[in-house]
């Protein structure tokens, strides 16, 4: 089963949410770069009852992270969050 893009939390189907959570919980980190690229595609318009944080942490744990091609969607707030976290980490390393 594919996760698909997360819908908005408001009006979310509880059964679907539980299935998606089980799928995410079954992933053994670290994910590959290709898997991280696919996971970035599930980010929806909000935090989807916290599941987006699970995805975000899986993506950040991919070997070779950051993958610059995962950070190009300037319209998605979660991709923006990933990009900002990368920049903060880079800035901390320069100090």
Buried (B, 14 or more C-beta within 10 A) or exposed (E): EEBEEBBEBEEBEEEEBEEBBEEBEEEEEBBEBEBBBBBBBBBBBBBBBEBBEBBBEBBBEBEEBBBEEBBEBEEBBBBBBBBEBBEEEEEEEEE
